[in-house]
Amino acid sequence: MNPYFVSIIIPTYNDWTRLSKCLHALAQQNYSKENFEIIVTNNNPDDHIPPRYFVPENCIVIPEAKPGSYAARNAALKLAKGEIIGFTDSDCIPDSNWIKNAVNYFSVNKMCSRIAGNVCIFFETSSPSKAQLYDKLYAFNQKGYVNFSGTSVTANLFTYKNVFDKVGYFDEALMSGGDFLWGTIANKMGYRVDYVEDVIVKHPARKTLKELLKKERRVGGSQAIFLKEKDNKMLNILKFLKELRPHLGDIKFIYSKGKELSILTKIYIYLLRYYLVGVRAYAKLKVQMGRKPNRS
């Protein structure tokens, strides 16, 4: 049987240094380079590829001026030749068996249409910051996304090209959450998603509070768009106030997932979680009240 041809899609935005690690990892895949292509979409065409930059033989870099990673992914999808499409991000480092394990899983599990792969958070320093400890607990809960909503983040997602033919492409109006929205539609249409532990990419933990805040503001703004709750301003304010209530479930989550952490660190992470949830809710409310979301 002929192996599947796979298209790997990576959006990037002013991130050539981290993308380089991703591309070097893809060049070391235990899957024949003749059987996969890499399409990198540069979402800032004015930021040119650095001199002597490593680009694998089976990789092309295309420009996309429309802001947003989903517009960038869609631009690559229109060119993709693969029967299977794999997504990751420029700050991810795929395991050497990433593509091979995904293809093998599809080959054995014929009823599976989408794979949510394992996103392993790692620390780039020996003494992680509180922000990194928080991100280790809360970022990329792929197994939870599959179990609770039938979705997957595009940091580690594989699916068949024909699923996009039926479901459609990503919503380009969103700066965040487009993978959740697309996955929700695919799930409703019956395209099964499985969490697969050995389809692995590594992702560095966010180092600073500034990075965490940037993410929450982006997510909140995008939530306001795909939830389409702009009409009733008073109702949106009431929902915002409701989101500011303490979430006791976070206490259980932090204690179960962060067993190695000290009591003081757990308390700090809980308070940080409460703060970040409020930041996300406020970013959502601002868009609901008429502000435009942006990628930062």
Beta strands, then each sheet from edge to edge (+ up, - down):
strand 1: 6-12
strand 2: 36-42
strand 3: 59-63
strand 4: 84-87
strand 5: 93-94
strand 6: 114-122
strand 7: 157-160
strand 8: 193-204
sheet 1: 3+ 2+ 1+ 4+ 7- 6+ 8+ 5-
end
